């Protein structure tokens, strides 16, 4: 009986090695083969998966299985550990300067509880709110924010081209033609909001928010990153870029964007997605023990929302010429993303 159980355990460990080590090794070569870069988005899972696989393989499996498992762990650690270590560095403290507080948040197209979103914004009380996946059906949020954020602009297009920017102080829009569509029935998939601010102290900066597509198809997201890099590089002076990039810092795609723009990413090892996961309707009735998120809907709800554990750092903050002195995750708002809140000052 013990031999049988041990055999089953070895089979399980071998399967774990095969599921984690090859993707971790292939991910290293994502710079040469773009399809392999897709594995880099799963580095949080691969790191701990290869760690468990290597630990078990060293005890239970033959030599070549041990070698594969350890090589997979080392490959994942090469990518994952530097990002984790960078998150431990203390932020630069500032004093006697004017600071600006910003919230960036993907509010989720199936989230219609705008009272909950507005309450989270009021609790954090940022000076600027940048919203992604902000669809026409969620426009009531603007009414809830108007008393505190009188200055605003929205993009309304297809898919990821639904954005919003709300501010306590005035700004000047700097969008080129086509960067921020106004047709909610349009087919444009992505958009940018670019706004220039001048504070009462004379301090000036520009803020840009955007929302990318998923990493596959590969060429589509590459083109979207190239367009965002072109827009960012055309902006002079201090710049903050925020949004849902649907890409993780472990990917070569994200690293290429940083290199192409000279922007510094401030979101280090900050996991924001998925707080919720869309599942077919009726799941709660069939599996009542699952943690389904209650929500309000316009008309019939087309799906249930299963509460999950986030493992993807998709929401990013980049900067050039400013000092980010504090950054943290916000509370759950009914979205599948967590908000990111940060405070910055313009570098002297």
N, C-alpha and C positions, 0 to 999 in steps of 0.2 A: 504493500500500500504506500509506504513511504517513497519507494522507488518510482511508483506511478505519479505521485504528487510532484516529486522532484523533476520528473520528465516533463510534466505539464508546465512547471515553472520555467524550465529551460526553453521550452517552445515560446512561452510568453515573452521572455527576455530577448530571444532571438528576433521575434517579430518587432519588439520595441526598438532594437538596434536597427533593423531594416527600415523602420518608419521614421527614424530621426537622423541617423548618421549620414546616409547618402544625400538627403536634402541639405544638411548642414555643410557638407563638403562641396556640393555643387554650387551653393550660394556664394562661396568664395570667388567663383569665376563669373559672377554676374556682370562684372565690368566688360567681359568679352562676349558673353552670351546673354542677351537681355532676358530671355525666358528664365534663366537660372536666378536672376535678381528677384523674381517673384518669391522665392523661398526666404529671402532676407526679411520680408515683412513679418515672417513668423518666428523671428529669432528669439522672442521671449519664450515661446513654447519649445523651440528647438534646444535652447540652452539648458533648460531644466529637464527636458526629455532626454537629451544626450548625457546629461549628468547622471540621471537615474539609470539609463541604459549601460553606461560605462561602469558604474559602481556594481551593478548586478552582474554584468558580463565578466568582470574580473573574478567573481566568485564562482560562477556557474558554467561558463561557456569555454570552448576550446580556444587555442591561441589566436587563430586568425579572426575569430569573432571579437576577441578582446582588442586586437589591433584596430579593427574597423570601428568599434565603439569608442575607443579612446581618441582615434583620429577625428571622428565626428564631433566629440566634445571639444577638442582643441580648436577645430575649425569654427564652431559656433562661438566659443569663448573669444576668439580673435576679433570677432565682430561685436559681440554683445558686451564684453567686460569694459572696453574703453568708454562706451556710452554710459554705462552704469557709474563708472568712476567719475566721469565728468559731472554727473548730477550731484556729487558730494562736495564740489567746490563751493565755498561761501560766495555770496553775491557782494558786489561792491556797495558799501554804505555811502549815502549822500546826506548832506545837511545844508541848510541855508539856500536851498534851490527850490524852484517850483516843480512840483511833481504832477504827473497825469496818471490817472488810474483807468485801465481799459479792461473790458470784458469781451472775449470772443467766444461765440457759442453757435454750434449747429443745433437749431431748435427741433429738427426732425419733422419731416413732412407728415407723419401720422400723429403728431402731438398737437392736440387742439385745446389743451388746458393752458391758455395764455395767461390766466390769472396766476397760475403757479410759476410760470416763467417770469412774469412781471414782479412777483413777490421776491424771487431769487435775485433779480436785478436791483430791486429797491434795498434788499438786505446788504448787498455788496456796495451799492451806491457808487458805481464807476462814473467817470466823467464822459467816457465814450463807450458805446455798445456796438459791436460788429456782429451781425447775425448772418448765418448761412442756412441754406435749405429753408428759406423763409417764404412760404408760398402765399398766394393771394387769400386763401381760406384762413390764414393766420393773421390777417391785417389788423384784427382787433387789438393785437399787442401794441401797435402804434398809438391807438387811442389811450391805452393804459399808461403809456410812457410820456405822452405829450406834455403833461404838466411839469415834468422834471427834465425832459429832453426835447426842447422846442425846435431843434434843428435836425433835419433828417433827409435821407435820400434812399430810394429803393431801386433795385434792378429786378425786372420781371421778365423771364424768358423761359426756355425749356430746361429741364433737368437741374443742373447745378447752377444755373444762371439766376437764381432767386436769392438776392442778398439784401441786407439792410444795414444802414449806419445811422445811429442816433447819438446826439451830442448835446452837452449842456452849453457849449459855446459855439459860435458860428464858424463855418468853414467855407472854403472855396473848392468846388468840384474841379478836378483836373482830368476827367476822362476823355480819351479820344473817341471818335465816332465808332460805335459798335461795341465799346467796352462795357456799357451798362444798358442792356435792352429795356424797353418799356412795354413790350407786347407779351402778355402772360401766355398767349397761345403760340408764341414763337418757337423756333427750332434751335436757336443758339444754345449750346450746352453749358458753356461757362461764361463768367463775367468777372469784371473787376470794378470795385468802387475805390477811387483814389481821391482823397480829400486833403487839402492843405490847411493847417491851423496856425494862427498867430495868437499867442496868449497875451494877457494884459501886461506881462513883463517884457514883451517884445520877442520872446522865445518863439521860434517857428519850427515846425516839423510837418511831415507828410505821413499819412496813414493809408495803407492799401489793404483791402480784404478781398479774398477770392475763395473759390471752392473748386477743387479738381475732381475729375472722374476717378473711378477705381483703376488700379494698375493694369488691368487687362480689359481691352486690347492694349498692348504695350505702346504702339506707335501713337495712339490717341492721347494717352496721358503724357507721353514725351512731348508732343506738339503743344499741349496745354502748359506744361512747365516752361517750354521755350517762349511761349507768348507771355507768361507771367514774368519771366526773366527779362524779356525785352521791355516790358512796361516798367519794371523796377529800375532797370538800368537807365531809363530815360528821365528818372526823377533825380533832381539835384538836392543836396542837403540832407539833414537828418531824416531817416525813413524807418517806419515800423510797418512790417508786413505780417498779417495775421489771417487765419482761416483754417478750414478743413482741407488738408492737402491730400487726403486719401492715400498717403504714402508715409512710411515710417523712417525714422532717422538712420536705421540700419541699411537702407537700400542705397545702391549706387545712384539711383535717380535723384534722391534727395541730396546726396552729397554733391552731385553734379550741379544742381540748382544753387547750392551755397557757393560753389566755386565760380559759377558763371556770374553771380550777382555781387559777390563779396560781402553778402549779408552774414551776420552771426546768428545762429539759432540759439534761443534762450530756453526752449522747452527741452530739457534733458531727461530722458527716461521717464517721461510723463504720460502714463497710460490713460486714455480718455474714452476708448470704444472697445466693444459694445456694452453699454449699460443695459440695453434691452435688445432682444432679437425677435424679428418678425417670424411668427409661425402660423400655420393654416388655422382658419376659424374653427371653433369648437374644441380646441385642444384642452381647454380648462374643464370641459364637461367629461372628456374621456380620461384625462389625467389630472384629477383635482389636486394632487399633491404638488404640482409644478408651481413655481412662484410667478404667476401671471400678473402683470402690472395693470391695475384698473385705469381706465381712461374714458374721456368723453369723445364723441365722434360727431361729424356732420353726416346725418343719414346712417346707413348701416355700416358697422365696422367690418372691414374686409379681412382683418387678421387679428390674432391675439399678439400680445407683447410679452415675451418670456424674459424675466430678469436673469441676467447673466453676470459673469465676472469679466471685466475689461481686460484685454491683453494686447491692444493695438494703440500705439501713440500716434494718432492721426492728426490731431489739432496742434498747430505749430505757431510759434511767435519768432519772427526774425527781426533783426534791427541793424541799423547802420548809423553811427553817430549819436546814439543815446545810451544811457546807463539804466539797465533794468535792475532795480534794487530789491524787488520782491515779486514772487510769482507763485501762484497756488491754484489748485483745482477748486471749483465751486460745488455747491450742492446739486443733487439730482433735481431735474426740472420736469421730468416726464419725457425727456429726449433720450435717444440712444447714445448721445455723447454727453460728457461732462463739460461744463464751462471751464474756460481758463481765464484767470484774472491776474493782471500784473500791473505794477507801478513803475514808471520810468521818469527820468529827467533828461533833458538834452545835454549832451556832453559839452563841457566848456571848451 
